[in-house]
Amino acid sequence: MTSEITLFVNPTAGRGRGARAARPAAAALRDAG
């Protein structure tokens, strides 16, 4: 989960599959938060 948060903070860091994982992760964090 740490990688997803890092990518959410820095989308440029993971432009590949990381960005894809960060998208749903960000939505989940918004729902949880």
MMTF fields as JSON, N, C-alpha, C and O atoms, coordinates in Angstrom:
{
  "mmtfVersion": "1.0.0",
  "mmtfProducer": "UNKNOWN",
  "numBonds": 131,
  "numAtoms": 132,
  "numGroups": 33,
  "numChains": 1,
  "numModels": 1,
  "chainsPerModel": [1],
  "groupsPerChain": [33],
  "chainIdList": ["A"],
  "bondAtomList": [4, 2, 8, 6, 12, 10, 16, 14, 20, 18, 24, 22, 28, 26, 32, 30, 36, 34, 40, 38, 44, 42, 48, 46, 52, 50, 56, 54, 60, 58, 64, 62, 68, 66, 72, 70, 76, 74, 80, 78, 84, 82, 88, 86, 92, 90, 96, 94, 100, 98, 104, 102, 108, 106, 112, 110, 116, 114, 120, 118, 124, 122, 128, 126],
  "bondOrderList": [1, 1, 1, 1, 1, 1, 1, 1, 1, 1, 1, 1, 1, 1, 1, 1, 1, 1, 1, 1, 1, 1, 1, 1, 1, 1, 1, 1, 1, 1, 1, 1],
  "groupList": [{"groupName": "MET", "atomNameList": ["N", "CA", "C", "O"], "elementList": ["N", "C", "C", "O"], "formalChargeList": [0, 0, 0, 0], "bondAtomList": [1, 0, 2, 1, 3, 2], "bondOrderList": [1, 1, 2], "singleLetterCode": "M", "chemCompType": "L-PEPTIDE LINKING"}, {"groupName": "THR", "atomNameList": ["N", "CA", "C", "O"], "elementList": ["N", "C", "C", "O"], "formalChargeList": [0, 0, 0, 0], "bondAtomList": [1, 0, 2, 1, 3, 2], "bondOrderList": [1, 1, 2], "singleLetterCode": "T", "chemCompType": "L-PEPTIDE LINKING"}, {"groupName": "SER", "atomNameList": ["N", "CA", "C", "O"], "elementList": ["N", "C", "C", "O"], "formalChargeList": [0, 0, 0, 0], "bondAtomList": [1, 0, 2, 1, 3, 2], "bondOrderList": [1, 1, 2], "singleLetterCode": "S", "chemCompType": "L-PEPTIDE LINKING"}, {"groupName": "GLU", "atomNameList": ["N", "CA", "C", "O"], "elementList": ["N", "C", "C", "O"], "formalChargeList": [0, 0, 0, 0], "bondAtomList": [1, 0, 2, 1, 3, 2], "bondOrderList": [1, 1, 2], "singleLetterCode": "E", "chemCompType": "L-PEPTIDE LINKING"}, {"groupName": "ILE", "atomNameList": ["N", "CA", "C", "O"], "elementList": ["N", "C", "C", "O"], "formalChargeList": [0, 0, 0, 0], "bondAtomList": [1, 0, 2, 1, 3, 2], "bondOrderList": [1, 1, 2], "singleLetterCode": "I", "chemCompType": "L-PEPTIDE LINKING"}, {"groupName": "LEU", "atomNameList": ["N", "CA", "C", "O"], "elementList": ["N", "C", "C", "O"], "formalChargeList": [0, 0, 0, 0], "bondAtomList": [1, 0, 2, 1, 3, 2], "bondOrderList": [1, 1, 2], "singleLetterCode": "L", "chemCompType": "L-PEPTIDE LINKING"}, {"groupName": "PHE", "atomNameList": ["N", "CA", "C", "O"], "elementList": ["N", "C", "C", "O"], "formalChargeList": [0, 0, 0, 0], "bondAtomList": [1, 0, 2, 1, 3, 2], "bondOrderList": [1, 1, 2], "singleLetterCode": "F", "chemCompType": "L-PEPTIDE LINKING"}, {"groupName": "VAL", "atomNameList": ["N", "CA", "C", "O"], "elementList": ["N", "C", "C", "O"], "formalChargeList": [0, 0, 0, 0], "bondAtomList": [1, 0, 2, 1, 3, 2], "bondOrderList": [1, 1, 2], "singleLetterCode": "V", "chemCompType": "L-PEPTIDE LINKING"}, {"groupName": "ASN", "atomNameList": ["N", "CA", "C", "O"], "elementList": ["N", "C", "C", "O"], "formalChargeList": [0, 0, 0, 0], "bondAtomList": [1, 0, 2, 1, 3, 2], "bondOrderList": [1, 1, 2], "singleLetterCode": "N", "chemCompType": "L-PEPTIDE LINKING"}, {"groupName": "PRO", "atomNameList": ["N", "CA", "C", "O"], "elementList": ["N", "C", "C", "O"], "formalChargeList": [0, 0, 0, 0], "bondAtomList": [1, 0, 2, 1, 3, 2], "bondOrderList": [1, 1, 2], "singleLetterCode": "P", "chemCompType": "L-PEPTIDE LINKING"}, {"groupName": "ALA", "atomNameList": ["N", "CA", "C", "O"], "elementList": ["N", "C", "C", "O"], "formalChargeList": [0, 0, 0, 0], "bondAtomList": [1, 0, 2, 1, 3, 2], "bondOrderList": [1, 1, 2], "singleLetterCode": "A", "chemCompType": "L-PEPTIDE LINKING"}, {"groupName": "GLY", "atomNameList": ["N", "CA", "C", "O"], "elementList": ["N", "C", "C", "O"], "formalChargeList": [0, 0, 0, 0], "bondAtomList": [1, 0, 2, 1, 3, 2], "bondOrderList": [1, 1, 2], "singleLetterCode": "G", "chemCompType": "PEPTIDE LINKING"}, {"groupName": "ARG", "atomNameList": ["N", "CA", "C", "O"], "elementList": ["N", "C", "C", "O"], "formalChargeList": [0, 0, 0, 0], "bondAtomList": [1, 0, 2, 1, 3, 2], "bondOrderList": [1, 1, 2], "singleLetterCode": "R", "chemCompType": "L-PEPTIDE LINKING"}, {"groupName": "ASP", "atomNameList": ["N", "CA", "C", "O"], "elementList": ["N", "C", "C", "O"], "formalChargeList": [0, 0, 0, 0], "bondAtomList": [1, 0, 2, 1, 3, 2], "bondOrderList": [1, 1, 2], "singleLetterCode": "D", "chemCompType": "L-PEPTIDE LINKING"}],
  "groupTypeList": [0, 1, 2, 3, 4, 1, 5, 6, 7, 8, 9, 1, 10, 11, 12, 11, 12, 11, 10, 12, 10, 10, 12, 9, 10, 10, 10, 10, 5, 12, 13, 10, 11],
  "groupIdList": [1, 2, 3, 4, 5, 6, 7, 8, 9, 10, 11, 12, 13, 14, 15, 16, 17, 18, 19, 20, 21, 22, 23, 24, 25, 26, 27, 28, 29, 30, 31, 32, 33],
  "secStructList": [7, 2, 2, 2, 2, 2, 2, 2, 2, 7, 6, 6, 6, 7, 7, 1, 2, 2, 2, 2, 2, 2, 2, 2, 2, 2, 2, 2, 2, 2, 2, 2, 7],
  "xCoordList": [0.842, 0.0, 0.878, 0.473, 2.078, 2.97, 3.297, 3.33, 3.536, 3.876, 2.715, 2.922, 1.496, 0.347, 0.227, -0.075, 0.463, 0.383, 1.478, 1.237, 2.68, 3.793, 3.477, 3.755, 2.895, 2.557, 1.431, 1.369, 0.537, -0.565, -0.012, -0.497, 1.006, 1.628, 2.485, 2.509, 3.186, 4.046, 3.622, 4.219, 2.601, 2.143, 3.211, 3.197, 4.139, 5.199, 6.189, 6.873, 6.269, 7.211, 6.789, 7.634, 5.484, 4.998, 4.01, 2.8, 4.523, 3.64, 3.063, 2.089, 3.67, 3.211, 2.113, 1.067, 2.348, 1.331, 1.125, 0.069, 2.109, 1.972, 0.846, 0.056, 0.779, -0.277, -1.645, -2.62, -1.698, -2.971, -3.397, -4.582, -2.444, -2.767, -3.081, -3.879, -2.453, -2.673, -4.068, -4.65, -4.601, -5.936, -7.008, -7.683, -7.189, -8.189, -7.82, -8.697, -6.52, -6.075, -6.473, -6.924, -6.308, -6.687, -8.188, -8.637, -8.958, -10.413, -10.79, -11.694, -10.096, -10.375, -10.006, -10.713, -8.9, -8.471, -9.473, -9.761, -10.003, -11.001, -12.279, -12.917, -12.639, -13.84, -13.615, -14.494, -12.434, -12.133, -11.953, -12.397, -11.289, -11.005, -12.191, -12.114],
  "yCoordList": [-1.198, 0.0, 1.25, 2.305, 1.119, 2.277, 2.769, 3.973, 1.831, 2.219, 2.969, 3.937, 2.515, 3.19, 4.608, 5.529, 4.789, 6.125, 7.005, 8.165, 6.449, 7.215, 7.639, 8.771, 6.726, 7.048, 8.061, 8.893, 7.983, 8.947, 10.345, 11.33, 10.419, 11.704, 12.142, 13.321, 11.19, 11.498, 10.66, 9.615, 11.098, 10.339, 10.217, 9.271, 11.171, 11.132, 10.018, 9.52, 9.624, 8.575, 7.243, 6.465, 6.976, 5.725, 6.009, 6.035, 6.221, 6.571, 5.321, 5.401, 4.16, 2.912, 2.246, 2.845, 1.0, 0.257, 0.874, 0.69, 1.597, 2.247, 3.268, 3.351, 4.052, 5.062, 4.385, 4.891, 3.238, 2.517, 2.058, 2.095, 1.628, 1.161, 2.346, 2.233, 3.478, 4.658, 5.235, 5.806, 5.092, 5.659, 5.062, 5.811, 3.742, 3.138, 3.316, 3.425, 3.345, 3.523, 4.907, 5.061, 5.91, 7.271, 7.353, 8.015, 6.687, 6.688, 6.002, 6.45, 4.918, 4.191, 5.053, 5.062, 5.773, 6.635, 7.763, 8.15, 8.29, 9.37, 8.841, 9.533, 7.613, 7.014, 6.756, 7.01, 6.251, 5.924, 7.203, 7.293, 8.195, 9.431, 10.347, 11.436],
  "zCoordList": [0.0, 0.0, 0.0, -0.488, 0.55, 0.597, -0.811, -1.065, -1.717, -3.085, -3.733, -4.464, -3.459, -4.06, -3.538, -4.296, -2.239, -1.651, -2.248, -2.584, -2.376, -2.937, -4.362, -4.759, -5.128, -6.512, -6.563, -7.469, -5.579, -5.537, -5.275, -5.831, -4.422, -4.124, -5.307, -5.659, -5.917, -7.058, -8.257, -8.517, -8.993, -10.158, -11.232, -12.02, -11.267, -12.272, -11.951, -12.845, -10.68, -10.286, -10.891, -11.335, -10.912, -11.495, -12.594, -12.366, -13.786, -14.899, -15.556, -16.304, -15.273, -15.887, -15.088, -14.839, -14.682, -13.936, -12.563, -11.957, -12.067, -10.767, -10.784, -9.844, -11.868, -11.973, -12.015, -11.461, -12.678, -12.762, -11.376, -11.045, -10.569, -9.215, -8.313, -7.382, -8.591, -7.744, -7.959, -7.037, -9.149, -9.425, -8.517, -7.812, -8.509, -7.618, -6.157, -5.3, -5.867, -4.481, -3.989, -2.853, -4.839, -4.452, -4.217, -3.282, -5.055, -4.89, -3.582, -2.877, -3.26, -2.018, -0.817, 0.19, -0.929, 0.178, 0.373, 1.506, -0.719, -0.614, 0.036, 0.828, -0.307, 0.285, 1.772, 2.596, 2.105, 3.505, 4.319, 5.463, 3.705, 4.418, 4.451, 5.018]
}
